[in-house]
Amino acid sequence: MPASLTGKALALSFGSVLQKSSTFIVIILLVRLLDKEMYGTYQQVLYVAGIVYGLFASGLAASVYYFVPRLSDAQRGRFALQTVLIMATLGAVAAATVYGFGAQIAQLIKNPALEPALGYYAAYVFFWIASDFFLPLLNASGRYVSSMLFAVTESLTNAVFLVVPLFHGVDLPHAFLLLAGIAGLRYTIYLAVTVRLSKIRSVAGCLDTVGEQFRYSMPLTVSGWTDLVGGYLDKVVVSLVYSPAVVAIYAIGTIKIPLWEVVSKPINIVLRVRFAELIGAGRAAEIPPIWNEAVRKQSIVILPIIFLLGATADHLIPLLFTNAYAESISVFRISLLDKPLMIMSFSVLPLSMGRPDFLMKGSILFVIANIVFMTILAPTLGLYGLVSALVAAQYVHYAFYVYMIRRHLQIPPSALFPVPILLRIAASNGVAAVAAYVLGLLGYAIGALAMT
């Protein structure tokens, strides 16, 4: 990537490190503050909220990255207000859904503790969805440092106002209520910054482009719905079939380790904005070299992390989440198998090309593949079959993106995959991981002998 893009990505990466680290630390603390049953209930609340978010809000926030770089200053103000109004409406509907159907959901998955937790979390869902436009607006306007600072502040305040009340004996539903209050204060600040940033002076004409925004967003929304089915299908099955304690085990096994996301996500944000600018200027030929370099740089960081986590999982999971979650180790190792795909975030290119329908079609294929693999594997392998199906479906998903992007941009495979470089990086890290695993076994053996 050019130095200017690398600098922007580094600014977002720094914030992402703090943001993801705080989220991860919260999980480490929660497994110690809550028993397995209550931690499983906490995860089920997040599952419900994530499903509702996907149903009502996916696609709208992403449209900001496409429209803002193409609009004049006056148009940006009207577009920002339009997006604020739409997101607030969607947030209200989503919150009402969570609150209104909490009892039925709790009854469906046979967990009475879920109903009060969902009732209080509904208020947080409103502010979460209503404010979802804000960080994309900052990023699309080139204010990466401001975006980073707001994102870090949001994560840290969420962490503090969830963990501290629980530590002092507040039950989970009332901790959610306090979290919603903080989210409301934050939303007020976001609105004030948006009005100032976008120079909103009047509501006149604020819905002039609503049709165009929805036309762009609808394929993303449908894609989000299908991603929702594919991404949450295993979690819904676990919640319906197993107890909250087993849900907790599966949640830890499929946990998203933040170490690679702090690299990929900021780079993808910068690339999305840059690629949209290049395509808008008729300079699409400049995209493959930038993409190729981005893949190479991400692989240098992400592949070593994957190998290291796989080699040390036996010790890492009990260390981070206590021995109560030792059953999560095998699930965790299987879940690592699709993580190399993170170095190639193909969703960036269709969005920049103005072809969100590629994502929609890919998501539909992902859902079908996930259902097929799950039907084959889950009955005999249980939790291992569920996570294996998810991994296999991801490879089918990415293969489809490769086919569609190559056909649309008329580029050779080498433009998307710097294969020789990736193989060298993978081979060297594989050797290092094997060495780390062997040394770990030796250390364990020496420690056992010393105790005898």
C-alpha positions in Angstrom: 0.0 0.0 0.0 1.1 3.6 -0.5 2.6 5.3 2.5 -0.3 7.6 2.9 -2.8 4.7 3.1 -0.5 2.8 5.4 -0.4 5.8 7.8 -4.2 6.0 7.9 -4.5 2.3 8.5 -1.9 2.5 11.3 -3.9 5.2 13.0 -7.0 3.0 12.9 -4.9 0.0 13.9 -3.7 1.7 17.1 -7.3 2.5 18.1 -8.4 -1.0 17.1 -5.8 -2.6 19.4 -7.2 -0.7 22.4 -10.8 -1.3 21.3 -10.5 -5.0 20.7 -8.2 -5.5 23.7 -10.8 -4.0 26.0 -13.6 -6.2 24.6 -11.4 -9.3 25.0 -10.4 -8.4 28.5 -14.1 -8.0 29.4 -14.7 -11.6 28.3 -11.7 -12.8 30.4 -13.3 -11.0 33.4 -16.8 -12.1 32.8 -16.0 -15.8 32.8 -14.6 -15.2 36.3 -17.5 -13.0 37.5 -20.3 -15.1 36.1 -20.9 -18.9 36.4 -21.2 -20.9 33.2 -25.0 -20.7 33.1 -25.1 -16.9 33.5 -22.2 -16.4 31.0 -24.1 -18.6 28.6 -27.1 -16.3 29.1 -24.9 -13.3 28.5 -23.9 -14.8 25.2 -27.5 -15.6 24.2 -28.4 -11.9 24.8 -25.6 -11.0 22.4 -26.8 -13.5 19.9 -30.3 -12.1 19.9 -29.1 -8.6 19.7 -26.7 -9.5 16.8 -29.6 -11.2 14.9 -31.9 -8.2 15.5 -29.1 -5.8 14.3 -28.6 -7.8 11.2 -32.3 -7.9 10.4 -32.9 -4.1 10.8 -29.6 -2.2 10.3 -27.1 -4.1 8.2 -26.3 -2.3 5.0 -27.2 1.3 5.9 -24.0 2.1 7.8 -21.9 0.6 5.0 -23.6 2.8 2.4 -21.9 5.8 4.1 -18.5 4.7 2.7 -19.9 4.7 -0.8 -21.9 8.0 -0.9 -19.8 10.4 1.2 -16.7 10.4 -1.0 -18.9 11.2 -4.0 -21.0 14.0 -2.5 -20.4 17.8 -2.3 -20.2 19.5 1.1 -23.8 20.6 0.9 -25.0 17.2 -0.1 -23.0 15.5 2.7 -25.0 17.5 5.3 -28.3 16.4 3.9 -27.1 12.9 3.5 -25.8 12.7 7.1 -29.2 14.0 8.5 -31.0 11.5 6.3 -28.9 8.6 7.6 -29.4 9.8 11.2 -33.1 9.8 10.9 -33.2 6.4 9.2 -30.9 4.7 11.7 -32.9 6.1 14.7 -36.1 4.7 13.2 -34.6 1.3 12.6 -33.1 1.4 16.1 -36.5 2.1 17.7 -38.1 -0.8 15.8 -35.3 -3.2 16.7 -35.4 -2.3 20.4 -39.2 -2.8 20.4 -38.7 -6.2 18.8 -36.2 -7.3 21.5 -38.4 -6.0 24.3 -41.7 -7.3 22.9 -40.5 -10.8 22.1 -38.2 -11.4 25.0 -40.5 -13.7 26.9 -41.2 -15.8 23.8 -37.4 -16.1 23.0 -36.6 -17.1 26.6 -39.4 -19.8 26.4 -38.2 -21.1 23.1 -34.7 -21.8 24.3 -35.8 -22.8 27.7 -33.8 -20.2 29.7 -36.0 -18.1 32.0 -33.0 -15.9 33.0 -33.0 -14.6 29.4 -36.2 -12.6 29.6 -35.3 -9.9 32.1 -31.8 -9.6 30.5 -33.3 -9.0 27.1 -35.9 -6.5 28.5 -33.1 -4.2 29.8 -30.8 -4.8 26.9 -33.4 -3.6 24.5 -32.7 0.1 25.4 -29.0 -0.5 24.5 -30.0 -2.0 21.2 -31.7 1.3 20.2 -28.7 3.4 20.9 -26.3 0.8 19.3 -28.2 0.9 16.0 -29.1 4.6 16.0 -25.5 5.6 16.4 -24.1 3.0 13.9 -23.7 5.7 11.2 -21.2 7.8 13.2 -17.8 6.0 12.8 -18.3 5.3 9.1 -19.2 9.0 8.6 -15.9 10.0 10.2 -13.9 7.4 8.3 -15.5 8.3 4.9 -14.7 12.0 5.6 -11.0 11.2 6.2 -11.1 11.8 10.0 -9.4 8.6 10.9 -7.8 9.8 14.1 -11.1 11.1 15.4 -12.8 7.9 14.5 -10.2 6.0 16.4 -10.5 8.1 19.5 -14.3 7.8 19.5 -14.2 4.0 19.0 -11.7 3.5 21.8 -13.7 5.7 24.2 -16.9 3.7 23.3 -15.2 0.3 24.0 -13.6 1.5 27.2 -16.8 3.0 28.6 -18.8 -0.1 27.7 -16.2 -2.3 29.4 -16.1 -0.2 32.6 -19.9 0.2 33.0 -20.5 -3.5 32.4 -17.7 -5.1 34.5 -17.6 -2.7 37.5 -21.4 -3.1 38.4 -21.1 -6.9 38.1 -18.0 -6.9 40.3 -20.0 -5.0 43.0 -22.8 -7.5 42.9 -25.3 -5.9 40.4 -27.2 -8.5 38.5 -26.7 -8.8 34.7 -30.1 -7.2 33.7 -29.4 -4.1 35.7 -25.9 -3.9 34.5 -27.4 -3.8 31.0 -29.6 -1.0 32.0 -26.7 1.1 33.2 -24.9 0.3 29.9 -27.9 1.6 28.0 -27.7 4.9 29.9 -24.1 5.4 29.0 -24.9 4.6 25.4 -27.7 7.2 25.4 -25.2 9.9 26.6 -22.8 8.8 23.9 -25.4 9.0 21.2 -26.2 12.6 22.2 -22.5 13.5 21.8 -22.4 11.7 18.4 -25.4 13.8 17.2 -23.8 17.0 18.3 -20.5 16.2 16.5 -22.4 15.1 13.3 -24.3 18.4 13.2 -21.1 20.3 13.5 -19.1 18.1 11.2 -21.7 17.9 8.4 -22.7 21.6 8.8 -26.4 20.7 9.1 -28.4 23.9 9.3 -31.8 22.8 8.1 -33.9 19.7 7.6 -35.0 20.8 4.1 -34.1 18.2 1.5 -32.7 15.8 4.0 -34.6 12.9 2.4 -33.8 13.8 -1.2 -31.5 10.8 -1.7 -33.3 8.3 0.5 -34.4 6.2 -2.5 -30.9 6.1 -3.9 -29.4 5.1 -0.5 -32.0 2.3 0.0 -31.3 1.0 -3.5 -27.6 0.8 -2.8 -28.2 -0.6 0.7 -30.8 -3.2 -0.1 -28.4 -5.8 -1.6 -26.2 -5.2 1.4 -29.2 -5.7 3.7 -30.2 -8.9 2.0 -26.6 -10.0 2.1 -26.6 -9.2 5.8 -29.8 -11.3 6.3 -28.2 -14.3 4.6 -24.9 -13.7 6.5 -27.0 -13.6 9.6 -28.5 -17.0 9.0 -25.1 -18.4 8.1 -23.2 -16.7 10.9 -25.7 -17.3 13.7 -27.1 -20.7 12.6 -24.6 -22.6 14.7 -25.2 -20.4 17.7 -29.0 -20.7 17.4 -28.7 -24.5 17.1 -26.4 -24.6 20.2 -28.8 -22.4 22.2 -31.8 -24.6 21.2 -30.2 -28.0 21.7 -27.8 -27.4 24.7 -27.9 -25.8 28.1 -26.5 -22.3 28.7 -23.3 -23.9 30.2 -22.6 -25.6 26.8 -23.4 -22.4 25.0 -20.7 -20.8 27.1 -18.2 -23.5 26.1 -19.0 -23.1 22.4 -18.8 -19.3 22.7 -15.3 -19.5 24.1 -14.3 -22.0 21.5 -15.4 -19.8 18.7 -14.3 -16.6 20.3 -12.8 -13.9 18.0 -9.3 -13.4 19.1 -8.7 -9.6 18.4 -5.0 -9.9 17.5 -5.7 -10.2 13.7 -8.7 -8.0 13.5 -6.7 -5.0 14.7 -4.7 -5.4 11.5 -7.3 -6.4 8.9 -10.3 -4.2 9.9 -8.4 -0.8 9.8 -6.7 -1.7 6.5 -10.1 -2.7 5.0 -11.7 0.6 6.0 -8.9 2.6 4.3 -9.0 0.4 1.2 -12.7 0.7 0.9 -12.6 4.5 0.8 -9.5 4.5 -1.5 -10.9 2.0 -4.0 -14.2 3.9 -4.2 -12.2 7.1 -5.1 -10.1 5.3 -7.7 -13.1 3.6 -9.4 -15.0 6.9 -9.3 -12.0 8.6 -11.0 -11.8 5.8 -13.7 -8.4 4.6 -12.3 -9.4 1.0 -11.5 -6.2 -0.3 -13.0 -4.4 1.0 -9.9 -6.3 -1.3 -7.5 -4.6 -4.7 -8.0 -1.1 -3.5 -6.9 -2.5 -1.9 -3.8 -4.6 -4.9 -3.0 -1.7 -7.3 -3.5 0.5 -5.3 -1.2 -2.2 -5.1 1.5 -2.6 -8.9 1.4 1.1 -9.4 1.8 1.4 -7.0 4.7 -1.6 -8.6 6.5 -0.2 -12.1 6.0 3.0 -11.2 7.7 1.1 -10.5 10.9 -2.0 -12.7 10.7 -0.4 -16.0 9.7 2.1 -16.1 12.6 -0.7 -15.4 15.0 -2.8 -18.3 13.7 0.0 -20.8 13.9 1.0 -19.6 17.4 -2.6 -19.8 18.7 -3.0 -23.3 17.3 0.2 -24.5 18.9 -0.4 -23.0 22.3 -4.2 -23.5 22.6 -3.8 -26.3 25.3 -2.3 -23.8 27.7 -3.8 -20.5 26.3 -7.5 -21.3 26.8 -7.2 -22.4 30.5 -4.9 -19.5 31.2 -7.3 -16.9 29.8 -10.6 -18.4 30.7 -9.8 -20.9 33.5 -9.9 -24.7 33.5 -13.7 -24.6 33.5 -13.4 -24.0 29.7 -10.9 -26.7 28.8 -13.6 -28.3 26.7 -13.4 -25.3 24.4 -9.9 -26.1 23.2 -10.7 -28.4 20.3 -13.6 -26.2 19.1 -11.1 -23.3 19.2 -8.5 -25.1 17.1 -11.1 -26.0 14.5 -12.3 -22.4 14.3 -8.8 -21.2 13.5 -8.9 -23.1 10.1 -10.7 -20.3 8.3 -8.8 -17.4 9.8 -6.2 -17.3 7.0 -9.0 -16.0 4.8 -9.0 -12.8 6.8 -5.9 -11.6 5.0 -8.1 -11.3 1.8 -11.2 -9.4 2.7 -12.9 -9.6 -0.7 -16.0 -7.8 0.5 -14.1 -4.5 0.2 -13.9 -4.8 -3.6 -17.6 -5.3 -4.5 -18.6 -2.4 -2.2 -16.0 -0.1 -3.8 -17.2 -1.2 -7.3 -20.8 -0.3 -6.5 -21.7 -4.0 -6.8 -23.1 -5.0 -3.4 -25.2 -7.6 -5.2 -22.0 -9.7 -5.3 -22.1 -9.8 -1.5 -25.8 -10.7 -1.5 -25.2 -13.7 -3.9 -22.1 -14.8 -1.9 -24.0 -14.7 1.3 -26.8 -16.8 -0.1 -24.3 -19.3 -1.2 -22.6 -19.2 2.2 -25.9 -20.0 4.0 -26.7 -22.9 1.7 -23.2 -24.3 2.1 -23.4 -23.9 5.9 -26.7 -25.7 6.1 -25.5 -28.5 3.9 -22.3 -29.0 5.9 -24.1 -28.7 9.2 -26.7 -31.3 8.2 -23.8 -33.7 7.3 -21.5 -33.1 10.2 -23.5 -31.9 13.3 -25.5 -35.1 14.0 -22.4 -37.2 14.5 -19.8 -34.6 15.6 -21.9 -32.3 17.8 -20.2 -29.0 18.6 -17.2 -30.0 16.5 -19.5 -30.6 13.5 -21.1 -27.2 13.9 -17.8 -25.3 13.9 -16.4 -27.4 11.1 -19.4 -26.7 8.9 -18.9 -23.0 9.5 -15.3 -23.2 8.4 -16.0 -25.2 5.3 -18.8 -22.8 4.3 -16.4 -19.8 4.6 -14.1 -21.4 2.0 -17.0 -21.8 -0.4 -18.0 -18.2 0.3 -14.5 -16.8 -0.5 -14.1 -19.0 -3.6 -17.3 -17.4 -5.0 -15.9 -13.8 -4.4 -12.7 -14.7 -6.2 -14.6 -15.9 -9.2 -16.9 -12.8 -9.4 -14.2 -10.2 -8.8 -11.8 -11.7 -11.3 -14.6 -11.8 -13.9 -15.7 -8.2 -13.3 -12.2 -6.6 -13.1 -10.7 -8.9 -15.7 -7.6 -9.5 -13.6 -5.4 -12.6 -13.3 -5.3 -14.7 -10.1 -1.9 -13.4 -9.2 -3.4 -9.9 -8.7 -5.5 -11.3 -5.9 -3.1 -13.9 -4.5 0.7 -13.4 -4.2 1.0 -17.1 -3.9 4.8 -17.5 -3.7 5.1 -14.9 -0.9 2.2 -16.4 1.1 3.6 -19.9 0.8 7.0 -18.8 2.1 5.4 -16.9 5.1 3.1 -19.9 5.9 6.0 -22.4 5.7 8.3 -20.4 8.0 5.5 -19.8 10.5 4.5 -23.5 10.4 8.0 -24.5 11.3 8.0 -22.0 14.2 4.6 -23.2 15.4 5.8 -26.9 15.5 8.9 -25.8 17.4 6.8 -23.9 19.9 4.5 -26.9 20.3 7.4 -29.3 20.9 9.0 -26.9 23.4 5.7 -26.6 25.2 5.5 -30.4 25.5 9.1 -30.5 26.8 8.4 -27.8 29.3 5.3 -29.6 30.5 7.2 -32.9 30.8 10.1 -31.3 32.7 7.6 -29.6 35.0 5.8 -32.9 35.7 9.1 -34.7 36.4 10.2 -32.0 38.7 7.0 -32.4 40.8 7.5 -36.2 41.1 
